Amino acid sequence: MITSFSKGYSQVLLQNNVVSGLFFFLATGIAFFNMGHPEILYFSAISAALSPFFAWYLRYPDE
């Protein structure tokens, strides 16, 4: 689950890497908390967590 979550974030940067996805999540989290809008991070985390579920539900291939 963590792998698919972080790969979802890394695809925003057009990379398929777990580490870059975690870095991007942490960087956006720090930026949005400093700007006073933590709800943006919450909603983006929810959408990144739900996307693997919907891919499984719609029976997309694993690759």
N, C-alpha and C positions, 0 to 999 in steps of 0.2 A: 504494500500500500504506500509506503514512504517512497519507494522507487518510482511508482507511477505518478505520485503527487509531485515530486521534485522534477521529473521529466516533463510534466505539464507546464511547470514554470519555466524550465529551460527552453522549451519550444518557442516561447515568446522571443527569446534571443536567437532563434533559429539554430539551436544546438541541441543535441540529444545526449546530454550529460547530466548525471545525477548531482554532481558537485556544483556545477554552475546553476542548477535549479535551486539548490539549497541556499547558495550565495545570493541569488536574485531575490528569493523569498525574504531572507534576512535583511538585505539592503532596502527593499521596498517597505518592510516592516518598520525599520528605523526611520525612514524618511516620512512615512505617513504618521507615525506617532509624534515625530517632531513637528509636523505641520498641524497637528491637532485633529486629524481625521483617521482614527484607528478603525472606523467601520469599513473603510475601503479595503484594508488588509483582511478583515474578517470575511467580507463578501468574496474577495478573490480567493481566499483559502477554501471557502465552502465550494466555490465553483471548480477549483482545481481538484478537490476531493470527490466531487460528484461526477466529473467527466469520465473516470475509469468505470464507474458503475453504469453510466448510460452507454458506454461503448460495449460493455459486457451484455447489458440488457438488449441492445440492438444487434447483438451477435456479430460485431466487427471482428475480423481476424486479429490474432495476437500481434503479428508483425506489422 
